[in-house]
Amino acid sequence: MLESIHANKTASITEFKKNPQSLIDAARGETIALLNRNRTAAYIVPPEVYERLLEMAEDIELGRIYEERKHEKANAIEVAIDDL
């Protein structure tokens, strides 16, 4: 079975268990695909990439909420300036 690997760097889980930090250092800020029996088991992403992914997910969610609500009628409340 063919499988796409979405990283330029790969390592086996066995290699990762031996010395995780050395693999992370060797990747120099790139994502690592962890392989188990030549199949992707997990990805190790740098904190900056993970933070960007979270921001993108939040933007997508906010866009979805906007699309749901953009046709709702606003509940306007009239207030006299003297009441403020």
N, C-alpha and C positions, 0 to 999 in steps of 0.2 A: 504494500500500500504506500502510495506517495503522500508525503506530508510537507507542508510549507513550514519553514523555520523563520520566524520573524526577528532574527537577530544576526549580526555579523560574527558573533563569538559564540562558541559552544563548549560545553564541558560535560563530562559524565558526572553522575551523582557520586560515584566513587571518588573521582578527583576532588569534587567539592567537599566531601566529608573529610578528606585528608587535611586540607588547609583552605577553608573558605575565604579568608581574608586575602591570601595570595592570589586567588583567582579574581577576586573583585579588584584588587590593585592592578593586576595584569590587563584587565579589561579597559582600564583608563577611562572610566565614565561611560562606557558603552553597555548596552543590554547584553546579558548572557542567557543563552538558552541551555537549560539543564536537561541532559538526555538520560533516559533510562532505557537500556536495550535499543539504542538508536531511535527512540521516539521522544518527542518533547514532553517532559514531565512538568516543567515549571520555567518561569523566566525570573531572572534577577535584574531589576531595573534600578538605576541610580535614583537617589531621593529627588533630584531635580526633575527627572522624567516622570516619576510618580506624582509629584505635585502638579505638573502640567496636565497630566491625565485627569487628576481630580478636578482641576479648574475647568477643563474641557467638558467633563461630565456635568459639572454644576451649570455651566453655560447652556448646555443642551437641555437640562432640566428646566432652567429658567425660561428658555425659549419655548419649551412645551407648555409651561404654565401661562406664558404670555399669549400663545396661540389659543389656549382654552378660554382665556378671560377677555380677550380684546373686543369681543362683541357684547360683553356684559354692560348693562346700563349702570353708570355710577350712581350711587346713592348720595345725591347732593343734599347738604343741610344748609338752609339759609340761616345766616347769623347777622344780626345788626352790628355795625361797627361799634356802637356805644356799649353793647353787651360784652365786648372784649375788654 
